């Protein structure tokens, strides 16, 4: 007796025998749970693990990003301070250049405050620690209000130079005025320190 199993024969047998029908359903369920469900569960576990790792990485990157922003902000502050400091220095290693910078600064302030320049010159150089100090002397013809305004502009200037000498002499006569003399000093900073 030959037994040919085809789909039609299996369906006829399942209709005749409910046990066979339920047996085949159970076998299909077992195969599905073994091959599909277990594989699906393993994939879900891997995906959950990857999600957790990605969340940890995101938190780490967010913290690193905040740290980088803080560092960037600090660098900007340092650069701003450096720019302010650099703009405050009449700096060069050549005393003639520093003296020229100082003269230009003071002559501009004198003009702004209506001081008439009588004379100006570079005074002698001297040493202070390992630096060269240049001096510039000015003599102006003006009035008291202009002297006060000029001194206030020097005081409010952020550049590093200092007043070494001030001399005020009132002149009477046909053209009363004040002779105002001032000597200022600045350091030669670039390349000087040994």
Residue pairs with C-beta under 8 A, 6 or more apart in sequence:
10 24
13 20
14 20
14 21
14 24
15 21
84 158
87 158
87 159
88 158
88 159
88 160
89 159
89 160
89 189
90 98
90 101
90 102
90 105
90 159
90 160
90 161
90 186
90 187
91 98
91 187
91 188
91 189
91 190
92 98
92 101
92 188
92 189
92 190
93 188
93 189
93 190
93 191
93 192
94 188
95 125
95 132
95 134
95 188
96 122
98 134
98 186
98 187
98 188
99 122
99 134
99 135
99 136
99 186
101 186
102 134
102 136
102 161
102 184
102 186
103 120
103 122
103 136
105 157
105 159
105 161
106 120
106 136
106 138
106 154
106 182
106 184
107 117
107 120
107 138
109 150
109 153
109 154
109 157
110 117
110 138
110 140
110 150
112 153
113 146
113 149
113 150
113 153
114 142
114 146
114 149
115 140
115 141
115 142
115 146
115 147
115 150
115 180
116 140
116 141
116 142
117 138
117 139
117 140
118 139
118 140
118 141
118 179
119 137
119 138
119 139
120 136
120 137
120 138
120 139
121 136
121 137
122 134
122 135
122 136
122 137
123 134
123 135
123 136
123 137
123 183
124 135
125 132
125 133
125 134
125 135
126 132
126 133
126 135
127 133
128 187
130 192
130 193
130 194
131 187
131 188
131 189
131 192
131 193
132 187
132 188
132 192
133 185
133 186
133 187
133 188
134 185
134 186
134 188
135 164
135 183
135 184
135 185
136 183
136 184
136 185
136 186
137 165
137 181
137 182
137 183
138 181
138 182
138 183
138 184
139 179
139 180
139 181
140 147
140 150
140 179
140 180
140 181
140 182
141 177
141 178
141 179
141 180
142 150
142 177
142 178
142 180
143 177
143 178
144 178
147 168
147 178
147 180
150 180
154 163
154 184
160 186
160 187
161 184
161 185
161 186
162 184
162 185
162 186
163 182
163 183
163 184
164 183
164 184
164 185
165 181
165 182
165 183
166 180
166 181
166 182
166 183
167 179
167 180
167 181
167 182
168 178
168 179
168 180
168 181
169 178
169 179
169 180
169 181
170 176
170 177
170 178
170 179
171 177
171 178
171 179
